[in-house]
Amino acid sequence: MADSLEVFIPFSDMGEHMLKLRYLGLAAVGLFTACGTSPEVDERLSSDTLASSESTVIVGSVDWKSTTTLTGTQATRANAVGYLSIPKVGSRCTAWLVSDDVLITNNHCIASASEAAGAKASFNYIDGVSSTARVYYDCSTFIKTWSNLDMTALRCAALNGKKPGQVYGKLTVSSTNAATNANVYVIHQNCDYYTTSGCAPTKKFSPGYIMNANYSSTDASYNADTLGGSSGSPVLSSSSNQVVALHHYGMGGNSSGRGTHNSGVRATLLKSALAEIGL
C-alpha cells in the first residue's frame, strides 16, 4: 500500500482535484493498516497521520470527552453527528445531519459521486456500544460538492422505514457567524491514536473558543481539539447550539498531532450553499 502524499497550495487557489491532493490520507482520515479493509472492521490507525505542518490538530494538551457524558441540548445535538466510512478511498471522516436525510462532510473527504459509492454513516459509534451493535445508514447518494468551501452534501437512505434524522435529529446552521472569543464546541469521531495506538474513534466533545472570527476569507479559527478523521465535523456555538463552522483543517501539526489552531468554514457561507439545494 503506497504512502499517502500531502500537497500544499493556498486554499483560495485550489480546484477540486488539488484540494483532494492536499488532504489525501492526512487531514481527512486515519490510515488503515491493510489495503481494502473497511474502516468499521479494521480501526487501527497509523502513527504518522500528521506527516507535515498542516492538518487537523490537538491544541496543547488533549481536552475532549466522550459524548456519552453530555446531557441536555448538547447531548441531543451530538446525536446528529456520525462516523462516516468511505470505502472507495479507504478512509473515514466525520459528518452531520442537516435534515432528515442530508449529511454534510468535507469535499476533501468525498469530492464526487464515484467517491461516495458505498459511503455509510453510523450515529451510534459511541463508547459502550459494541462494533456489532453499531447501526449504519447507506449515505452513498451524492448531492453536491463545493470545493471552495470544502463541503459536500450526501443523501442517506431510510433504514427500517425511518430516515436517520428522524431517529437522531439534525443540526441547524446559524444565520450569523461566531464572534472572536465566542465559546464553541466540536462534535467529532476520534481518539488520540498518537498516544494509544489502535484506539476506536468514538464520538467526542471538544470545547474551545473562536480565536479569530475572520481568520481567512472563508474561515474562522478556534482552539477546540481535533485530529485526522475529525474532518467534516460541526463547530457549534455554546450559547445557541447551532452550527457556526464546518471544521476542515488545522495548523502547526507535529509528529504527535499537536498544533496551534484549527479552522472551519463560517456559517453564513454554509447557509448560502445549503440554500442552493433547497435547505
C-alpha positions as CSV (number, residue, x, y, z in Angstrom):
1,M,0.0,0.0,0.0
2,A,1.6,3.3,-1.1
3,D,2.2,6.0,1.4
4,S,-0.1,9.0,1.3
5,L,1.1,12.3,0.0
6,E,0.1,15.7,1.1
7,V,0.5,18.7,-1.2
8,F,0.0,22.3,0.0
9,I,-1.4,25.1,-2.2
10,P,-3.1,28.3,-1.0
11,F,-6.7,27.3,-0.2
12,S,-8.2,30.0,-2.5
13,D,-6.2,28.7,-5.4
14,M,-7.4,25.1,-5.2
15,G,-9.6,23.3,-7.6
16,E,-11.4,20.2,-6.6
17,H,-8.5,17.9,-7.7
18,M,-5.8,19.8,-5.9
19,L,-7.8,20.1,-2.8
20,K,-8.0,16.3,-2.7
21,L,-4.2,16.1,-3.0
22,R,-3.7,18.4,-0.1
23,Y,-5.7,16.3,2.3
24,L,-5.5,12.8,0.9
25,G,-4.9,10.4,3.7
26,L,-3.9,13.0,6.2
27,A,-6.3,15.8,7.3
28,A,-9.4,13.8,6.5
29,V,-8.6,10.3,7.6
30,G,-6.9,7.9,9.9
31,L,-4.8,5.5,7.9
32,F,-5.6,1.8,8.0
33,T,-3.1,-1.0,8.1
34,A,-4.3,-3.1,5.2
35,C,-5.5,-2.0,1.8
36,G,-9.1,-3.0,1.0
37,T,-10.1,-3.3,4.7
38,S,-13.3,-1.5,5.5
39,P,-12.8,1.2,8.3
40,E,-15.5,-0.2,10.5
41,V,-13.8,-3.6,10.6
42,D,-10.2,-2.5,11.0
43,E,-10.0,0.7,13.0
44,R,-6.2,0.7,13.6
45,L,-4.7,4.0,12.8
46,S,-1.2,4.8,11.6
47,S,1.0,6.8,13.9
48,D,2.2,9.1,11.0
49,T,-1.2,10.5,10.1
50,L,0.2,14.0,10.5
51,A,3.3,13.9,8.4
52,S,3.5,17.6,7.7
53,S,3.0,21.0,9.2
54,E,-0.7,21.4,8.4
55,S,-3.5,19.0,9.4
56,T,-6.2,18.8,12.0
57,V,-4.6,19.1,15.4
58,I,-4.9,18.9,19.2
59,V,-4.0,22.4,20.6
60,G,-1.9,22.0,23.7
61,S,-3.0,19.1,25.9
62,V,-5.9,16.9,25.0
63,D,-9.2,18.4,26.0
64,W,-12.1,16.3,24.9
65,K,-14.5,13.8,26.4
66,S,-16.9,11.1,25.3
67,T,-20.3,12.4,24.2
68,T,-21.9,9.8,26.4
69,T,-21.1,12.2,29.3
70,L,-23.2,15.0,27.8
71,T,-26.6,16.0,29.0
72,G,-29.4,18.3,27.7
73,T,-29.2,20.1,24.4
74,Q,-25.5,19.3,23.8
75,A,-26.3,15.6,24.1
76,T,-29.2,16.0,21.7
77,R,-27.0,17.8,19.2
78,A,-24.3,15.2,19.4
79,N,-26.7,12.5,18.3
80,A,-26.9,14.1,14.8
81,V,-23.1,13.7,14.3
82,G,-21.7,10.4,12.9
83,Y,-18.8,8.3,11.8
84,L,-18.5,8.3,8.0
85,S,-17.0,5.3,6.4
86,I,-15.7,6.0,2.9
87,P,-14.6,2.6,1.4
88,K,-13.9,4.0,-2.1
89,V,-10.9,5.9,-0.8
90,G,-10.2,3.6,2.2
91,S,-10.8,6.4,4.7
92,R,-13.1,7.8,7.4
93,C,-14.3,11.3,8.3
94,T,-17.0,12.9,10.5
95,A,-20.3,14.0,9.1
96,W,-23.6,15.5,10.4
97,L,-27.2,15.7,9.6
98,V,-28.7,19.0,8.4
99,S,-32.1,17.4,7.5
100,D,-33.7,14.1,8.0
101,D,-31.7,12.6,5.2
102,V,-29.0,15.1,4.1
103,L,-25.5,14.6,5.5
104,I,-22.7,17.2,5.4
105,T,-19.0,16.5,5.4
106,N,-15.8,17.9,3.7
107,N,-15.1,18.0,0.0
108,H,-11.6,16.6,0.8
109,C,-13.4,13.6,2.3
110,I,-15.7,13.0,-0.7
111,A,-15.5,15.1,-3.8
112,S,-17.5,13.1,-6.4
113,A,-20.3,10.6,-6.9
114,S,-17.7,7.8,-7.5
115,E,-16.0,8.5,-4.2
116,A,-19.4,8.5,-2.4
117,A,-20.2,4.9,-3.6
118,G,-20.6,2.7,-0.6
119,A,-20.4,5.5,1.9
120,K,-22.0,4.6,5.3
121,A,-22.7,6.6,8.4
122,S,-23.1,5.4,12.0
123,F,-24.6,7.7,14.6
124,N,-24.2,5.3,17.5
125,Y,-20.4,4.8,17.1
126,I,-20.0,5.8,20.8
127,D,-18.4,4.5,23.9
128,G,-20.2,1.5,25.4
129,V,-21.7,0.3,22.0
130,S,-20.0,-2.8,20.6
131,S,-19.0,-2.9,16.9
132,T,-21.7,-5.4,16.2
133,A,-24.3,-3.1,17.6
134,R,-23.4,-0.1,15.6
135,V,-26.1,0.9,13.1
136,Y,-25.0,2.1,9.6
137,Y,-27.1,4.1,7.1
138,D,-26.4,4.0,3.4
139,C,-25.3,7.6,2.7
140,S,-23.9,7.0,-0.8
141,T,-26.1,9.3,-2.8
142,F,-24.0,12.3,-3.9
143,I,-26.0,15.6,-4.0
144,K,-23.4,18.3,-4.5
145,T,-19.9,19.5,-3.5
146,W,-18.5,22.9,-3.1
147,S,-14.7,22.8,-3.4
148,N,-14.3,26.4,-2.5
149,L,-16.0,25.7,0.9
150,D,-14.5,22.2,1.3
151,M,-18.1,20.9,1.7
152,T,-20.1,18.0,0.3
153,A,-23.7,17.0,0.8
154,L,-24.8,13.4,0.6
155,R,-28.3,11.8,0.9
156,C,-28.9,8.9,3.3
157,A,-31.4,6.2,2.7
158,A,-34.0,5.2,5.3
159,L,-33.4,2.2,7.4
160,N,-36.3,0.1,8.8
161,G,-38.7,2.8,7.4
162,K,-37.0,5.8,9.1
163,K,-34.5,8.3,7.8
164,P,-31.6,8.9,10.1
165,G,-32.7,12.4,11.1
166,Q,-36.0,11.0,12.3
167,V,-34.0,8.8,14.7
168,Y,-31.0,11.0,15.7
169,G,-32.2,14.6,15.0
170,K,-30.5,17.2,12.9
171,L,-28.4,20.3,13.3
172,T,-29.3,23.9,12.4
173,V,-26.8,26.2,10.7
174,S,-26.6,29.6,12.3
175,S,-27.7,32.7,10.3
176,T,-24.8,34.6,11.8
177,N,-21.1,33.9,12.2
178,A,-19.5,33.4,15.6
179,A,-17.5,36.3,17.0
180,T,-13.9,36.2,18.2
181,N,-13.7,34.8,21.7
182,A,-17.1,33.2,21.5
183,N,-17.3,29.8,23.2
184,V,-17.8,26.8,20.8
185,Y,-17.5,23.1,20.8
186,V,-16.8,20.4,18.1
187,I,-18.5,17.1,18.0
188,H,-16.4,14.6,16.1
189,Q,-15.4,10.9,15.7
190,N,-11.9,10.4,17.0
191,C,-9.4,9.2,19.6
192,D,-5.8,10.1,20.4
193,Y,-4.2,7.4,18.3
194,Y,-0.8,9.1,18.7
195,T,-0.9,8.2,22.4
196,T,-3.0,5.0,22.2
197,S,-2.4,3.0,19.0
198,G,-5.4,1.1,17.8
199,C,-7.9,3.1,19.8
200,A,-11.5,3.3,18.5
201,P,-12.6,6.7,17.1
202,T,-15.8,7.1,19.2
203,K,-17.8,10.3,19.3
204,K,-16.1,13.1,21.2
205,F,-17.0,16.6,22.6
206,S,-14.2,19.2,22.3
207,P,-14.7,22.6,23.9
208,G,-12.9,25.8,22.9
209,Y,-13.4,29.3,21.7
210,I,-13.1,31.3,18.5
211,M,-9.5,32.6,18.2
212,N,-10.1,34.7,15.0
213,A,-13.6,35.1,13.5
214,N,-12.1,36.2,10.2
215,Y,-9.0,34.0,10.0
216,S,-9.3,33.9,6.2
217,S,-11.8,34.9,3.5
218,T,-13.8,31.7,4.3
219,D,-12.7,30.5,7.8
220,A,-12.8,31.2,11.5
221,S,-10.1,29.7,13.7
222,Y,-10.6,28.1,17.1
223,N,-8.7,26.1,19.7
224,A,-11.0,23.1,20.1
225,D,-9.1,19.8,19.7
226,T,-9.4,17.6,16.7
227,L,-7.3,15.1,14.8
228,G,-7.2,13.5,11.4
229,G,-10.6,11.8,11.0
230,S,-12.4,14.8,12.6
231,S,-12.7,16.4,9.2
232,G,-16.2,17.3,8.3
233,S,-17.4,17.8,11.9
234,P,-19.6,20.7,13.0
235,V,-18.4,23.5,15.2
236,L,-21.3,24.6,17.4
237,S,-22.0,27.7,19.4
238,S,-22.0,27.0,23.1
239,S,-24.8,29.5,23.6
240,S,-27.2,28.7,20.7
241,N,-26.1,25.1,20.0
242,Q,-26.2,26.0,16.3
243,V,-23.5,25.2,13.7
244,V,-21.2,28.2,13.3
245,A,-18.5,26.5,11.2
246,L,-17.6,23.4,9.2
247,H,-14.3,22.0,10.5
248,H,-11.7,21.1,7.9
249,Y,-8.1,21.7,8.8
250,G,-5.6,22.8,11.4
251,M,-2.2,24.5,11.6
252,G,1.1,23.7,13.2
253,G,0.7,19.9,13.3
254,N,3.8,18.0,14.6
255,S,4.6,14.3,14.7
256,S,2.4,13.9,17.8
257,G,-0.6,15.6,16.2
258,R,-0.2,18.8,18.3
259,G,-0.5,22.3,16.7
260,T,-1.6,25.9,17.2
261,H,-5.2,26.1,16.0
262,N,-8.0,24.5,13.9
263,S,-10.1,26.2,11.2
264,G,-13.6,25.9,9.8
265,V,-15.8,27.5,7.1
266,R,-18.1,30.1,8.5
267,A,-21.8,29.6,9.0
268,T,-23.1,32.2,6.6
269,L,-21.2,30.6,3.7
270,L,-22.5,27.2,4.6
271,K,-26.1,28.5,4.8
272,S,-25.9,30.1,1.4
273,A,-24.6,26.8,-0.1
274,L,-27.3,24.8,1.5
275,A,-29.9,27.2,0.0
276,E,-28.7,26.0,-3.4
277,I,-30.0,22.5,-2.6
278,G,-33.2,23.7,-1.0
279,L,-32.2,23.6,2.6
